Amino acid sequence: MVLRCFSKADEVICLNFYPSPADACPGDYYDTCGDPLTVYETDYSRLLPYLRAVQPDFDVCWDNWISREQWEEVIRQIERGMGLVRFDDTVFDFYTKFVAWIGEALRAEEMVVVEGNQ
């Protein structure tokens, strides 16, 4: 699934989110049954403060292994922030879909690995 809010169709830099079991080794998450989520740079820049709040060394170039507990904190922070979004249904919809995808992924697996291509 590709999630866009403000990203243009020709953007190539992105983060891919992969549902993954806790005992996966690097690269194993590609083989999970879960459909990955792709978010392009213009949009993922809105998510970086939340991701770096739970993982200060979050790197947009490499794999980031984020646990269920960390994602639960990210979701809490995003939902708090959504209360501040006024008169912008596009941004509200973006965050709502992102939180819903993460929630579905965590029902299937123990973590979500985030991989950048920058």
Rosetta constraint file for C-alpha pairs under 8 A:
AtomPair CA 1 CA 35 HARMONIC 6.94 0.50
AtomPair CA 1 CA 36 HARMONIC 6.34 0.50
AtomPair CA 1 CA 37 HARMONIC 4.87 0.50
AtomPair CA 1 CA 38 HARMONIC 6.20 0.50
AtomPair CA 2 CA 37 HARMONIC 5.78 0.50
AtomPair CA 2 CA 38 HARMONIC 4.71 0.50
AtomPair CA 2 CA 39 HARMONIC 6.13 0.50
AtomPair CA 3 CA 37 HARMONIC 7.13 0.50
AtomPair CA 3 CA 38 HARMONIC 6.24 0.50
AtomPair CA 3 CA 39 HARMONIC 5.42 0.50
AtomPair CA 3 CA 40 HARMONIC 7.86 0.50
AtomPair CA 3 CA 94 HARMONIC 7.26 0.50
AtomPair CA 3 CA 97 HARMONIC 7.81 0.50
AtomPair CA 3 CA 98 HARMONIC 7.57 0.50
AtomPair CA 4 CA 39 HARMONIC 6.54 0.50
AtomPair CA 4 CA 40 HARMONIC 7.14 0.50
AtomPair CA 4 CA 43 HARMONIC 6.63 0.50
AtomPair CA 4 CA 94 HARMONIC 7.10 0.50
AtomPair CA 5 CA 43 HARMONIC 6.20 0.50
AtomPair CA 5 CA 90 HARMONIC 6.42 0.50
AtomPair CA 5 CA 91 HARMONIC 6.57 0.50
AtomPair CA 5 CA 94 HARMONIC 5.91 0.50
AtomPair CA 6 CA 42 HARMONIC 6.33 0.50
AtomPair CA 6 CA 43 HARMONIC 6.08 0.50
AtomPair CA 7 CA 11 HARMONIC 6.79 0.50
AtomPair CA 7 CA 40 HARMONIC 6.08 0.50
AtomPair CA 7 CA 41 HARMONIC 7.00 0.50
AtomPair CA 7 CA 42 HARMONIC 5.04 0.50
AtomPair CA 7 CA 43 HARMONIC 5.84 0.50
AtomPair CA 11 CA 40 HARMONIC 6.63 0.50
AtomPair CA 11 CA 41 HARMONIC 7.49 0.50
AtomPair CA 12 CA 40 HARMONIC 7.05 0.50
AtomPair CA 13 CA 40 HARMONIC 5.89 0.50
AtomPair CA 13 CA 41 HARMONIC 5.62 0.50
AtomPair CA 13 CA 116 HARMONIC 7.68 0.50
AtomPair CA 13 CA 117 HARMONIC 5.99 0.50
AtomPair CA 13 CA 118 HARMONIC 5.68 0.50
AtomPair CA 14 CA 38 HARMONIC 6.59 0.50
AtomPair CA 14 CA 39 HARMONIC 5.54 0.50
AtomPair CA 14 CA 40 HARMONIC 4.06 0.50
AtomPair CA 14 CA 41 HARMONIC 5.23 0.50
AtomPair CA 14 CA 44 HARMONIC 7.48 0.50
AtomPair CA 14 CA 116 HARMONIC 5.96 0.50
AtomPair CA 14 CA 117 HARMONIC 6.01 0.50
AtomPair CA 14 CA 118 HARMONIC 7.19 0.50
AtomPair CA 15 CA 38 HARMONIC 5.80 0.50
AtomPair CA 15 CA 39 HARMONIC 5.40 0.50
AtomPair CA 15 CA 40 HARMONIC 6.31 0.50
AtomPair CA 15 CA 41 HARMONIC 7.38 0.50
AtomPair CA 15 CA 44 HARMONIC 7.12 0.50
AtomPair CA 15 CA 60 HARMONIC 7.03 0.50
AtomPair CA 15 CA 114 HARMONIC 6.39 0.50
AtomPair CA 15 CA 115 HARMONIC 5.52 0.50
AtomPair CA 15 CA 116 HARMONIC 4.44 0.50
AtomPair CA 15 CA 117 HARMONIC 6.67 0.50
AtomPair CA 16 CA 36 HARMONIC 6.45 0.50
AtomPair CA 16 CA 37 HARMONIC 5.58 0.50
AtomPair CA 16 CA 38 HARMONIC 4.53 0.50
AtomPair CA 16 CA 39 HARMONIC 6.53 0.50
AtomPair CA 16 CA 114 HARMONIC 5.59 0.50
AtomPair CA 16 CA 115 HARMONIC 5.20 0.50
AtomPair CA 16 CA 116 HARMONIC 6.34 0.50
AtomPair CA 17 CA 36 HARMONIC 5.39 0.50
AtomPair CA 17 CA 37 HARMONIC 4.95 0.50
AtomPair CA 17 CA 38 HARMONIC 6.36 0.50
AtomPair CA 17 CA 112 HARMONIC 6.24 0.50
AtomPair CA 17 CA 113 HARMONIC 5.70 0.50
AtomPair CA 17 CA 114 HARMONIC 4.55 0.50
AtomPair CA 17 CA 115 HARMONIC 6.53 0.50
AtomPair CA 18 CA 29 HARMONIC 6.19 0.50
AtomPair CA 18 CA 30 HARMONIC 7.17 0.50
AtomPair CA 18 CA 32 HARMONIC 7.90 0.50
AtomPair CA 18 CA 34 HARMONIC 7.10 0.50
AtomPair CA 18 CA 35 HARMONIC 7.29 0.50
AtomPair CA 18 CA 36 HARMONIC 4.84 0.50
AtomPair CA 18 CA 37 HARMONIC 6.83 0.50
AtomPair CA 18 CA 112 HARMONIC 5.28 0.50
AtomPair CA 18 CA 113 HARMONIC 5.08 0.50
AtomPair CA 18 CA 114 HARMONIC 6.35 0.50
AtomPair CA 19 CA 29 HARMONIC 6.83 0.50
AtomPair CA 19 CA 32 HARMONIC 6.96 0.50
AtomPair CA 19 CA 34 HARMONIC 5.81 0.50
AtomPair CA 19 CA 35 HARMONIC 7.74 0.50
AtomPair CA 19 CA 36 HARMONIC 6.99 0.50
AtomPair CA 19 CA 105 HARMONIC 5.39 0.50
AtomPair CA 19 CA 106 HARMONIC 7.10 0.50
AtomPair CA 19 CA 108 HARMONIC 7.46 0.50
AtomPair CA 19 CA 109 HARMONIC 5.82 0.50
AtomPair CA 19 CA 110 HARMONIC 7.65 0.50
AtomPair CA 19 CA 111 HARMONIC 6.03 0.50
AtomPair CA 19 CA 112 HARMONIC 4.39 0.50
AtomPair CA 19 CA 113 HARMONIC 6.41 0.50
AtomPair CA 20 CA 24 HARMONIC 6.66 0.50
AtomPair CA 20 CA 28 HARMONIC 7.93 0.50
AtomPair CA 20 CA 29 HARMONIC 5.19 0.50
AtomPair CA 20 CA 32 HARMONIC 6.43 0.50
AtomPair CA 20 CA 109 HARMONIC 5.43 0.50
AtomPair CA 20 CA 110 HARMONIC 6.36 0.50
AtomPair CA 20 CA 111 HARMONIC 5.32 0.50
AtomPair CA 20 CA 112 HARMONIC 5.51 0.50
AtomPair CA 20 CA 113 HARMONIC 6.55 0.50
AtomPair CA 21 CA 29 HARMONIC 7.67 0.50
AtomPair CA 21 CA 109 HARMONIC 5.15 0.50
AtomPair CA 21 CA 110 HARMONIC 5.18 0.50
AtomPair CA 21 CA 111 HARMONIC 6.19 0.50
AtomPair CA 22 CA 67 HARMONIC 7.94 0.50
AtomPair CA 22 CA 109 HARMONIC 7.63 0.50
AtomPair CA 22 CA 110 HARMONIC 5.45 0.50
AtomPair CA 22 CA 111 HARMONIC 6.16 0.50
AtomPair CA 24 CA 28 HARMONIC 5.59 0.50
AtomPair CA 24 CA 29 HARMONIC 6.60 0.50
AtomPair CA 25 CA 29 HARMONIC 7.66 0.50
AtomPair CA 28 CA 32 HARMONIC 7.31 0.50
AtomPair CA 29 CA 113 HARMONIC 7.39 0.50
AtomPair CA 34 CA 105 HARMONIC 7.06 0.50
AtomPair CA 34 CA 108 HARMONIC 7.67 0.50
AtomPair CA 37 CA 101 HARMONIC 7.80 0.50
AtomPair CA 39 CA 43 HARMONIC 6.40 0.50
AtomPair CA 39 CA 44 HARMONIC 5.76 0.50
AtomPair CA 40 CA 44 HARMONIC 5.85 0.50
AtomPair CA 41 CA 45 HARMONIC 5.89 0.50
AtomPair CA 42 CA 46 HARMONIC 7.63 0.50
AtomPair CA 43 CA 47 HARMONIC 7.33 0.50
AtomPair CA 44 CA 48 HARMONIC 6.37 0.50
AtomPair CA 45 CA 49 HARMONIC 7.87 0.50
AtomPair CA 47 CA 51 HARMONIC 6.33 0.50
AtomPair CA 48 CA 52 HARMONIC 5.87 0.50
AtomPair CA 49 CA 53 HARMONIC 6.05 0.50
AtomPair CA 50 CA 54 HARMONIC 6.94 0.50
AtomPair CA 50 CA 74 HARMONIC 5.61 0.50
AtomPair CA 50 CA 77 HARMONIC 6.83 0.50
AtomPair CA 50 CA 78 HARMONIC 7.11 0.50
AtomPair CA 51 CA 55 HARMONIC 6.02 0.50
AtomPair CA 51 CA 56 HARMONIC 7.67 0.50
AtomPair CA 51 CA 58 HARMONIC 6.89 0.50
AtomPair CA 51 CA 74 HARMONIC 6.56 0.50
AtomPair CA 52 CA 56 HARMONIC 4.38 0.50
AtomPair CA 52 CA 57 HARMONIC 6.76 0.50
AtomPair CA 52 CA 58 HARMONIC 5.65 0.50
AtomPair CA 53 CA 74 HARMONIC 7.84 0.50
AtomPair CA 54 CA 70 HARMONIC 5.84 0.50
AtomPair CA 54 CA 73 HARMONIC 7.27 0.50
AtomPair CA 54 CA 74 HARMONIC 7.05 0.50
AtomPair CA 55 CA 66 HARMONIC 7.78 0.50
AtomPair CA 55 CA 70 HARMONIC 8.00 0.50
AtomPair CA 58 CA 64 HARMONIC 6.35 0.50
AtomPair CA 59 CA 63 HARMONIC 7.37 0.50
AtomPair CA 59 CA 64 HARMONIC 6.90 0.50
AtomPair CA 59 CA 116 HARMONIC 7.54 0.50
AtomPair CA 60 CA 115 HARMONIC 6.99 0.50
AtomPair CA 60 CA 116 HARMONIC 4.70 0.50
AtomPair CA 60 CA 117 HARMONIC 7.21 0.50
AtomPair CA 60 CA 118 HARMONIC 6.46 0.50
AtomPair CA 61 CA 115 HARMONIC 6.97 0.50
AtomPair CA 61 CA 116 HARMONIC 4.54 0.50
AtomPair CA 61 CA 117 HARMONIC 5.53 0.50
AtomPair CA 61 CA 118 HARMONIC 4.95 0.50
AtomPair CA 62 CA 114 HARMONIC 7.99 0.50
AtomPair CA 62 CA 115 HARMONIC 5.45 0.50
AtomPair CA 62 CA 116 HARMONIC 5.42 0.50
AtomPair CA 62 CA 117 HARMONIC 7.35 0.50
AtomPair CA 63 CA 113 HARMONIC 6.58 0.50
AtomPair CA 63 CA 114 HARMONIC 5.66 0.50
AtomPair CA 63 CA 115 HARMONIC 4.37 0.50
AtomPair CA 63 CA 116 HARMONIC 6.76 0.50
AtomPair CA 64 CA 113 HARMONIC 5.55 0.50
AtomPair CA 64 CA 114 HARMONIC 5.02 0.50
AtomPair CA 64 CA 115 HARMONIC 6.23 0.50
AtomPair CA 65 CA 111 HARMONIC 7.22 0.50
AtomPair CA 65 CA 112 HARMONIC 6.64 0.50
AtomPair CA 65 CA 113 HARMONIC 4.67 0.50
AtomPair CA 65 CA 114 HARMONIC 6.61 0.50
AtomPair CA 66 CA 70 HARMONIC 6.11 0.50
AtomPair CA 66 CA 71 HARMONIC 6.70 0.50
AtomPair CA 66 CA 111 HARMONIC 5.85 0.50
AtomPair CA 66 CA 112 HARMONIC 5.72 0.50
AtomPair CA 66 CA 113 HARMONIC 5.91 0.50
AtomPair CA 66 CA 114 HARMONIC 7.50 0.50
AtomPair CA 67 CA 71 HARMONIC 6.26 0.50
AtomPair CA 67 CA 110 HARMONIC 6.75 0.50
AtomPair CA 67 CA 111 HARMONIC 4.63 0.50
AtomPair CA 67 CA 112 HARMONIC 6.76 0.50
AtomPair CA 68 CA 72 HARMONIC 6.12 0.50
AtomPair CA 68 CA 106 HARMONIC 6.70 0.50
AtomPair CA 68 CA 110 HARMONIC 5.79 0.50
AtomPair CA 68 CA 111 HARMONIC 5.16 0.50
AtomPair CA 68 CA 112 HARMONIC 7.60 0.50
AtomPair CA 69 CA 73 HARMONIC 6.46 0.50
AtomPair CA 70 CA 74 HARMONIC 6.30 0.50
AtomPair CA 71 CA 75 HARMONIC 6.08 0.50
AtomPair CA 71 CA 102 HARMONIC 7.69 0.50
AtomPair CA 71 CA 111 HARMONIC 7.98 0.50
AtomPair CA 72 CA 76 HARMONIC 6.23 0.50
AtomPair CA 73 CA 77 HARMONIC 6.19 0.50
AtomPair CA 74 CA 78 HARMONIC 6.13 0.50
AtomPair CA 75 CA 79 HARMONIC 6.02 0.50
AtomPair CA 75 CA 99 HARMONIC 6.18 0.50
AtomPair CA 76 CA 80 HARMONIC 6.22 0.50
AtomPair CA 77 CA 81 HARMONIC 6.21 0.50
AtomPair CA 78 CA 82 HARMONIC 6.05 0.50
AtomPair CA 78 CA 95 HARMONIC 7.24 0.50
AtomPair CA 78 CA 99 HARMONIC 7.94 0.50
AtomPair CA 79 CA 83 HARMONIC 6.81 0.50
AtomPair CA 80 CA 84 HARMONIC 7.56 0.50
AtomPair CA 81 CA 85 HARMONIC 7.01 0.50
AtomPair CA 82 CA 92 HARMONIC 6.51 0.50
AtomPair CA 82 CA 95 HARMONIC 7.44 0.50
AtomPair CA 85 CA 91 HARMONIC 7.50 0.50
AtomPair CA 85 CA 92 HARMONIC 6.60 0.50
AtomPair CA 88 CA 92 HARMONIC 6.36 0.50
AtomPair CA 89 CA 93 HARMONIC 5.80 0.50
AtomPair CA 90 CA 94 HARMONIC 6.18 0.50
AtomPair CA 91 CA 95 HARMONIC 6.37 0.50
AtomPair CA 92 CA 96 HARMONIC 6.11 0.50
AtomPair CA 93 CA 97 HARMONIC 6.08 0.50
AtomPair CA 94 CA 98 HARMONIC 6.17 0.50
AtomPair CA 95 CA 99 HARMONIC 6.07 0.50
AtomPair CA 96 CA 100 HARMONIC 6.13 0.50
AtomPair CA 97 CA 101 HARMONIC 6.10 0.50
AtomPair CA 98 CA 102 HARMONIC 6.26 0.50
AtomPair CA 99 CA 103 HARMONIC 6.09 0.50
AtomPair CA 100 CA 104 HARMONIC 6.22 0.50
AtomPair CA 101 CA 105 HARMONIC 6.14 0.50
AtomPair CA 102 CA 106 HARMONIC 6.16 0.50
AtomPair CA 102 CA 112 HARMONIC 7.72 0.50
AtomPair CA 103 CA 107 HARMONIC 6.37 0.50
AtomPair CA 104 CA 108 HARMONIC 6.70 0.50
AtomPair CA 105 CA 109 HARMONIC 6.10 0.50
AtomPair CA 105 CA 111 HARMONIC 7.90 0.50
AtomPair CA 105 CA 112 HARMONIC 7.14 0.50
AtomPair CA 106 CA 110 HARMONIC 5.78 0.50
AtomPair CA 106 CA 111 HARMONIC 6.32 0.50
AtomPair CA 106 CA 112 HARMONIC 7.30 0.50
